[in-house]
Structures are given as C-alpha cells and as structure tokens.
C-alpha cells in the first residue's frame, strides 16, 4: 500500500490536479490502488472480480486522459492493426484455463486493457508525454503476469517480474501529467 500511496503522491506533486487529463490520471491511480487492495486475497472470488473492476475503471480513466490529450488517428489505426493479433493470441492463451464464470469478465477486461494501451500510445504519438505510452504499455504487459499467476501457472516468477513492471508503469503514467 505504501507503493500505491507513492504513485498517487508522485502524480499530485507533479500537478495532476491542474489539468483535466491529470485528474483522469489521478483517478486511475486511485482506482488501481483500490484494485491492489482487492487483489490481496488469493483465489478468483468476489474480491478478485471487484479488483478486476477497479483496475478496469483505472484503465478506462487512463484511456479517458489519453482522449482528452488528443490522439493521432494514423497511430491509432496502425496500433489497432498491430494490437488485434496480440489480443487474439492472449485470449487463446487464457480462455482454456478460465473458469466459466470468469470468461466474460476477463474478455471485457482484456478489451479495456487493449483500448487503454492503444489510446495512450496514440496520445503520445500526438504530442502527449511519452511516459503515458510507456506506462500504458508496461501496465498492459504487467497484467499478463497477473493472468498467468491466477489462471495459468502460479509461480513466484510471475510476481517477480510483474509487480515491479506494474509499479514502474504507474509511476510512468503519473509522470506523464507533470506540469512542465
């Protein structure tokens, strides 16, 4: 929780409240901190679904910040063409291992994560801070470690690379709103 508080403080210190996109980023960081708390219990029960929901809303807030900053339509188009097969492959990897009750939530979450990564990159291509794209992509990749841990192969290695990447992603997203 201390690390989650740190990325909230980092964004506040950088001036997140000074702009509408910054407020969206701050809301996303807060929602992800809530998701951190909700994912502490093991298993795929209600707390996990609530955590997924908090993280989905956090991803949506980051996507909203990207839209407020403006996006490059050519980058959006190219990114969508590149991302579509990655999302399809991710779904084929996860789907056979998902409990029936988790299929729809995980499919929706995967789409939201993909949209967030795509929009943050398209905003950065349009002049937004490169930290936004770096954080958005790193956050999406870190989610793969959570998926692998929860549904594929629970191993320490998932946490060992996924957690540092997740916190680095949150810091990068927080840094993207710094007032220059």
C-alpha positions as a Markdown table, in Angstrom:
| # | Residue | x | y | z |
|---|---|---|---|---|
| 1 | Unk | 0.0 | 0.0 | 0.0 |
| 2 | Unk | 2.9 | 2.3 | 0.6 |
| 3 | Unk | 4.0 | 1.9 | -3.0 |
| 4 | Unk | 0.4 | 2.7 | -4.2 |
| 5 | Unk | 0.4 | 5.8 | -2.0 |
| 6 | Unk | 3.8 | 6.8 | -3.5 |
| 7 | Unk | 2.5 | 6.8 | -7.1 |
| 8 | Unk | -0.6 | 8.9 | -6.0 |
| 9 | Unk | 1.7 | 11.3 | -4.2 |
| 10 | Unk | 4.0 | 11.4 | -7.3 |
| 11 | Unk | 1.2 | 12.4 | -9.6 |
| 12 | Unk | -0.1 | 15.0 | -7.1 |
| 13 | Unk | 3.3 | 16.5 | -6.7 |
| 14 | Unk | 3.6 | 16.7 | -10.4 |
| 15 | Unk | 0.5 | 18.8 | -10.7 |
| 16 | Unk | -2.1 | 16.2 | -11.7 |
| 17 | Unk | -4.9 | 18.3 | -10.3 |
| 18 | Unk | -4.0 | 21.2 | -12.6 |
| 19 | Unk | -5.5 | 19.7 | -15.8 |
| 20 | Unk | -8.5 | 17.5 | -16.7 |
| 21 | Unk | -6.2 | 14.8 | -18.1 |
| 22 | Unk | -4.2 | 14.9 | -14.9 |
| 23 | Unk | -7.4 | 14.5 | -12.9 |
| 24 | Unk | -8.2 | 11.4 | -15.0 |
| 25 | Unk | -4.8 | 10.0 | -14.4 |
| 26 | Unk | -5.1 | 10.7 | -10.7 |
| 27 | Unk | -8.5 | 8.9 | -10.6 |
| 28 | Unk | -6.9 | 6.0 | -12.5 |
| 29 | Unk | -4.1 | 5.8 | -10.0 |
| 30 | Unk | -6.5 | 5.8 | -7.1 |
| 31 | Unk | -8.7 | 3.1 | -8.7 |
| 32 | Unk | -5.6 | 0.9 | -9.3 |
| 33 | Unk | -4.6 | 1.4 | -5.7 |
| 34 | Unk | -8.0 | 0.1 | -4.7 |
| 35 | Unk | -7.5 | -2.8 | -7.1 |
| 36 | Unk | -4.3 | -3.6 | -5.3 |
| 37 | Unk | -6.1 | -3.9 | -2.0 |
| 38 | Unk | -8.8 | -6.0 | -3.5 |
| 39 | Unk | -6.4 | -8.4 | -5.2 |
| 40 | Unk | -4.6 | -9.2 | -2.0 |
| 41 | Unk | -6.7 | -12.3 | -1.1 |
| 42 | Unk | -5.9 | -15.3 | -3.2 |
| 43 | Unk | -8.4 | -17.1 | -5.4 |
| 44 | Unk | -10.8 | -15.9 | -8.1 |
| 45 | Unk | -13.8 | -15.0 | -5.9 |
| 46 | Unk | -15.7 | -11.8 | -5.4 |
| 47 | Unk | -12.7 | -9.8 | -4.2 |
| 48 | Unk | -10.8 | -10.7 | -7.4 |
| 49 | Unk | -13.8 | -9.6 | -9.5 |
| 50 | Unk | -14.0 | -6.4 | -7.6 |
| 51 | Unk | -10.3 | -5.9 | -8.0 |
| 52 | Unk | -10.6 | -6.5 | -11.7 |
| 53 | Unk | -13.4 | -4.0 | -11.8 |
| 54 | Unk | -11.3 | -1.4 | -10.0 |
| 55 | Unk | -8.4 | -2.0 | -12.4 |
| 56 | Unk | -10.8 | -1.9 | -15.4 |
| 57 | Unk | -12.0 | 1.5 | -14.3 |
| 58 | Unk | -8.4 | 2.6 | -13.8 |
| 59 | Unk | -7.5 | 1.6 | -17.3 |
| 60 | Unk | -10.6 | 3.4 | -18.5 |
| 61 | Unk | -9.5 | 6.6 | -16.7 |
| 62 | Unk | -6.1 | 6.4 | -18.4 |
| 63 | Unk | -7.9 | 6.0 | -21.7 |
| 64 | Unk | -10.0 | 9.0 | -20.9 |
| 65 | Unk | -6.9 | 11.0 | -20.1 |
| 66 | Unk | -5.4 | 10.0 | -23.5 |
| 67 | Unk | -8.6 | 11.0 | -25.3 |
| 68 | Unk | -8.6 | 14.4 | -23.5 |
| 69 | Unk | -5.0 | 14.9 | -24.6 |
| 70 | Unk | -5.9 | 14.1 | -28.2 |
| 71 | Unk | -4.9 | 11.2 | -30.3 |
| 72 | Unk | -3.1 | 10.6 | -33.6 |
| 73 | Unk | -5.5 | 8.8 | -35.9 |
| 74 | Unk | -2.7 | 7.3 | -38.1 |
| 75 | Unk | -1.1 | 6.0 | -34.9 |
| 76 | Unk | -4.4 | 4.7 | -33.6 |
| 77 | Unk | -5.0 | 2.8 | -36.9 |
| 78 | Unk | -1.5 | 1.3 | -37.1 |
| 79 | Unk | -1.7 | 0.4 | -33.4 |
| 80 | Unk | -5.0 | -1.3 | -33.8 |
| 81 | Unk | -3.7 | -3.4 | -36.6 |
| 82 | Unk | -0.7 | -4.4 | -34.6 |
| 83 | Unk | -2.6 | -4.9 | -31.3 |
| 84 | Unk | -5.5 | -7.0 | -32.7 |
| 85 | Unk | -3.5 | -10.2 | -33.2 |
| 86 | Unk | -1.8 | -9.7 | -29.8 |
| 87 | Unk | -5.2 | -9.5 | -28.0 |
| 88 | Unk | -6.5 | -12.5 | -30.0 |
| 89 | Unk | -3.4 | -14.6 | -29.1 |
| 90 | Unk | -3.7 | -13.5 | -25.4 |
| 91 | Unk | -7.4 | -14.7 | -25.4 |
| 92 | Unk | -6.5 | -18.0 | -27.0 |
| 93 | Unk | -3.8 | -18.5 | -24.3 |
| 94 | Unk | -6.1 | -17.6 | -21.4 |
| 95 | Unk | -9.5 | -18.9 | -22.4 |
| 96 | Unk | -8.9 | -22.7 | -22.0 |
| 97 | Unk | -7.8 | -22.0 | -18.4 |
| 98 | Unk | -10.6 | -19.7 | -17.3 |
| 99 | Unk | -13.4 | -20.9 | -15.1 |
| 100 | Unk | -16.7 | -20.4 | -16.9 |
| 101 | Unk | -17.7 | -17.5 | -14.6 |
| 102 | Unk | -14.5 | -15.7 | -15.4 |
| 103 | Unk | -14.8 | -15.8 | -19.2 |
| 104 | Unk | -16.9 | -12.7 | -19.8 |
| 105 | Unk | -15.1 | -10.6 | -17.1 |
| 106 | Unk | -11.7 | -11.5 | -18.4 |
| 107 | Unk | -12.8 | -10.9 | -22.1 |
| 108 | Unk | -14.1 | -7.4 | -21.2 |
| 109 | Unk | -11.0 | -6.7 | -19.1 |
| 110 | Unk | -8.7 | -7.7 | -22.0 |
| 111 | Unk | -10.6 | -5.4 | -24.3 |
| 112 | Unk | -10.3 | -2.5 | -21.9 |
| 113 | Unk | -6.6 | -3.0 | -21.3 |
| 114 | Unk | -6.0 | -3.2 | -25.1 |
| 115 | Unk | -8.0 | 0.0 | -25.6 |
| 116 | Unk | -6.1 | 1.8 | -22.9 |
| 117 | Unk | -2.7 | 0.7 | -24.3 |
| 118 | Unk | -3.7 | 1.7 | -27.8 |
| 119 | Unk | -5.1 | 5.1 | -26.8 |
| 120 | Unk | -2.1 | 6.0 | -24.6 |
| 121 | Unk | 0.2 | 5.3 | -27.5 |
| 122 | Unk | -1.9 | 7.3 | -29.9 |
| 123 | Unk | -2.0 | 10.2 | -27.5 |
| 124 | Unk | 1.8 | 10.1 | -27.1 |
| 125 | Unk | 2.1 | 10.0 | -30.9 |
| 126 | Unk | 0.0 | 13.2 | -31.0 |
| 127 | Unk | 2.4 | 15.0 | -28.6 |
| 128 | Unk | 1.4 | 13.8 | -25.1 |
| 129 | Unk | 4.2 | 12.8 | -22.8 |
| 130 | Unk | 6.0 | 9.6 | -23.9 |
| 131 | Unk | 5.7 | 8.5 | -20.3 |
| 132 | Unk | 2.0 | 8.0 | -20.9 |
| 133 | Unk | 2.6 | 5.4 | -23.7 |
| 134 | Unk | 5.4 | 3.8 | -21.8 |
| 135 | Unk | 3.2 | 3.4 | -18.7 |
| 136 | Unk | 0.2 | 2.2 | -20.7 |
| 137 | Unk | 2.1 | -0.5 | -22.5 |
| 138 | Unk | 4.0 | -1.6 | -19.4 |
| 139 | Unk | 0.8 | -1.7 | -17.4 |
| 140 | Unk | -0.8 | -3.9 | -20.1 |
| 141 | Unk | 2.2 | -6.2 | -20.1 |
| 142 | Unk | 2.2 | -6.5 | -16.3 |
| 143 | Unk | -1.4 | -7.6 | -16.4 |
| 144 | Unk | -0.1 | -10.7 | -18.2 |
| 145 | Unk | 1.8 | -11.7 | -15.1 |
| 146 | Unk | -1.4 | -11.4 | -13.0 |
| 147 | Unk | -3.3 | -13.5 | -15.6 |
| 148 | Unk | -0.6 | -16.2 | -15.6 |
| 149 | Unk | -0.4 | -16.2 | -11.8 |
| 150 | Unk | -4.2 | -16.5 | -11.3 |
| 151 | Unk | -5.2 | -18.7 | -14.3 |
| 152 | Unk | -2.2 | -20.5 | -15.9 |
| 153 | Unk | 0.8 | -21.3 | -13.7 |
| 154 | Unk | 1.0 | -19.8 | -10.2 |
| 155 | Unk | 4.8 | -19.2 | -9.7 |
| 156 | Unk | 6.9 | -16.7 | -7.9 |
| 157 | Unk | 8.4 | -15.7 | -11.2 |
| 158 | Unk | 5.1 | -14.1 | -12.2 |
| 159 | Unk | 5.2 | -11.7 | -9.2 |
| 160 | Unk | 9.0 | -11.2 | -9.6 |
| 161 | Unk | 8.7 | -9.5 | -13.0 |
| 162 | Unk | 5.1 | -8.4 | -13.0 |
| 163 | Unk | 4.9 | -6.4 | -9.8 |
| 164 | Unk | 8.0 | -4.2 | -10.5 |
| 165 | Unk | 6.7 | -3.6 | -14.0 |
| 166 | Unk | 3.3 | -2.7 | -12.7 |
| 167 | Unk | 4.7 | -0.1 | -10.2 |
| 168 | Unk | 7.0 | 1.3 | -12.8 |
| 169 | Unk | 4.1 | 1.6 | -15.2 |
| 170 | Unk | 2.0 | 3.5 | -12.6 |
| 171 | Unk | 4.9 | 5.9 | -11.9 |
| 172 | Unk | 5.4 | 6.5 | -15.7 |
| 173 | Unk | 1.7 | 7.2 | -16.0 |
| 174 | Unk | 1.8 | 9.5 | -13.0 |
| 175 | Unk | 4.9 | 11.3 | -14.5 |
| 176 | Unk | 3.0 | 11.8 | -17.8 |
| 177 | Unk | 0.9 | 14.6 | -16.2 |
| 178 | Unk | 3.8 | 16.6 | -14.7 |
| 179 | Unk | 3.5 | 20.3 | -15.3 |
| 180 | Unk | 6.4 | 21.4 | -17.4 |
